[in-house]
Amino acid sequence: MNIDLLKRLCETPGVPGREERVRVLIEKEVKGLFDSVETDAMGNLICRRSARGAKGKKTTSKSKARTVMLLCHMDEIGFYVSSIDEKGFLWVNPAGGFDTRNLFSRRVLVCAQDGDHKAVMNPGGRPVHISSAEDRKKVPEVKEFFVDTGMTIQQVNKKFRIGDYVVMDEPLIEIGTKVVSKALDNRVACWLGIESVRALDKAGSAHACDIVVAFTVQEEVGLRGAKTASYAVRPDIGFGIDVTLACDTPGVPAAESVTTQGKGFGLHIKDGSFISDHELTDAVEAVAKKKRIPYQRTILAAGGQDGAAAQQAAAGAKAVGITVGTRYIHTVTEMVDKKDLQAACDVLAAAMGEMK
């Protein structure tokens, strides 16, 4: 399993609207894997691979192959600098959804014109030694958090400006059978978009469908890139690739766990944005059973993912979600099980190989 690639993907900063560094990494990684690679006006990276016959040779059939589209968003939740005060503290505006209970005392990177600068994030207010009991009960809002770069006001004014972006600063680590990192949502999907096609290519496997992998932008703020990419591609079949909840942890009833880590990829049935096509869901399930790939059917009560955009673009498409159960989503301790990640890769490669 190529954990080095996942590490590089996760540790590369890229908030909604500023995914270009992730895109450059992916462009280099997929060189030679696709027939064409292009970046659209919004910043989506659209990678196309024509149908292949035996031993990976391009087919010459005059009949139009169906298009299977994998949608893998590149952005991670983060912030934009919204103001700089007279003392040199940076105040921020969120790009994506945060639970502020997870934002206290965080190390961050401020990504500016001249490079990345390490800093810390905290909410305004009294520290524990001088706070009251009531102070300690309060959960601050995002607007109460500021970034301290450790620089003088003169240095700050030279280096930073409104619109610079901020991401969490945490390395990817492996513990037990798990991988832990910030931005597994959704660099997991970027990894799967590359590695599943790479698995097809290495095996020299035939695939009757044309494959398009779209590495999309601005999913965390409303599936924006996936909408334009899907409209341009107009797929027949869409695979929304994403993480989903794994609440198989203390304090959450079993009925609300969504997935259990180690039991396979998530065959995504429904969330707040779309309902997977039942025939396509059954077809993917049949592939998983045939190949003995572990899986679990999943429904997410709220939230959404790029599969919805593929389903609703232009005249519409059949769509299904392929997900990887992730603990502690939207924190710096997002955690996936390597077995589930491999299962998602295996089923995508197998399904693309069998789509007619």
Secondary structure, 3 states (H helix, E strand, C coil): CCHHHHHHHHHCCCCCCCCHHHHHHHHHHCCCCCCEEEECCCCCEEEEECCECHHHCECCCCCCCCEEEEEEECCCCEEEEEEECCCCCEEEEEECCCCHHHCCCEEEEEEECCEEEEEEEEECCCCHHHCCHHHHHCCCCHHHEEEECCCCHHHHHHHCCCCCEEEECCCCEEECCEEEECCHHHHHHHHHHHHHHHHHHHHCCCECCEEEEEEECCHHHCCHHHHHHHHHHCCCEEEEEEEEECCCCCCCCHHHCCCCCCCCEEEEEECCCCECCHHHHHHHHHHHHHHCCCEEEEECCCCCCCHHHHHHCCCCCEEEEEEEEEECCCCCCEEEEHHHHHHHHHHHHHHHHHCC
